[in-house]
Amino acid sequence: MQAASTTTTVRTHTHTNPLSASFLQLPPPRRVSFHASPRLSLRATAMAATSQQQEEQLIITRPDDWHLHVREGSVLEAVLPHSARHFGRAIIMPNLKPPVTTTARALEYREEIMKALPPGSSFEPLMTLYLTDNTSPEEIKLGRKSGVVFAVKLYPAGATTNSQDGVTDIGKCMPVFEEMVRQEMPLLVHGEVTDPHVDTFDREKVFIDRILAPLVQKLPQLKIVMEHITTMDAVNFIESCEEGHVAATVTPQHLLLNRNALFQGGLQPHNYCLPVLKRETHRQAILSAVTSGSKRYFLGTDSAPHDKRNKERYCGCAGIYSAPVALSLYAKVFEEAGALDKLEAFTSFNGPDFYGLPRNTSKIVLKKSAWKVPATYTYSSGEIVPMFTGCTLKWLPSDQTEE
């Protein structure tokens, strides 16, 4: 792994930290060493040492987002540039209306995404198929042959947004899973049961016990990504599996927030997502796992845009829009955990390594420069509220990559 580099300059900034609520406090940072940038002169180093504050920067391999929602139509056009600006590739979630259940529809959707990209963008959408009780092994073969379908997404029916057409009986999907093993195509899992008798906060654990663990035992060769993990139980399960066969994506919200964030100062609909935020003990377990340097975990924002009106209505939508702030927040997490030297592997190496894809070759710069998150992002039909709306963040990703 290439170590992140630090560059210091004489320019100073007054950094503020508005994220002082108790549910946002991470463990005290440990001392972290940086490699000096080869561009940094000895004179600049001496001058910087005398300044009251030093501006730092990280240069890392351009990251990928291994779990992304970009929607359709005007929302797609509004949100896609935020992801394309910072990420090289993204696994595109298929839960549209109607869902992307066939390779033919995945090809059409990919074309829609490509047309919505900003001019000159090199962003690559990696398409997925939406698994149903009726998905055929032949569709898996078609997906692999297409060269644009990289995974299959399992939504338990009714588990989250537009999942009503999802799987009702995992047993019906076994022929598909067996073909996925042959085609070396990963299964991406929304790991929650929908049994109404199971408490909302226990649905991930029960899913692991009832469905995921037996599936791994029956088909140990099947590559599985447990998406947006939220519990200590998920961490323990991932760690118990063979490395390279079962992995997990982790969102910024599940690294930074616990369930208090849903109720602090009143009901907070823009912190509502599925799987729902959990207890602080679970957040700490995920934080420790991710910042340990383990190859089993990689970046997946689960950025999920909804119109502000649909988030704040009487029955609000689940989903947090994090695409514009995700890299800043991941850098915050790793810095406060004293693990900035492990950020690049999480954001840029572990994901492509698991999927068997080449790592990106271009670089991106994150400068330690305070910036304020906009209150909303507007589009033709309304507004979308981003994660940490109105807050000041310390790390500012560059819009340009370095070759």
Buried (B, 14 or more C-beta within 10 A) or exposed (E): EEBBBBBBBEEEEEEEEEBEEEBBEBEEEEEBEBEEEEEBEEEBEEEBEEEEBBBBBBBBBBBBBBBBBBBEEEBBBBBBBBBBBBBBBBBBBBBBEEBBBBBEBBBEBBEBBEEBBEEEBEBBBBBBBBBBBEBEBEBBBBBBEBEBBBBBBBBBBEBBBBBEBBBEEBEEBEEBBBBBBEBEBBBBBBBBBBEEEBEEBBBBBBBBBBBBBEBBEEBEEBBBBBBBBBBBBBBEBBBEBEEEBBBBBBBBBBBBBBBBBBEBEEEEBBBBBBBBBBBBEBBBBBBBBBBBBBBBBBBBBBBBBBBBEBBBEEEBBBBBBBBBBBBBBBBBBBBBBBBBBBBBBBBBBBBBBBBEBEBBEEBBBBBBBBBEBBEBBEBEEBBBBBBBBEBBBBBBBBEEBEE
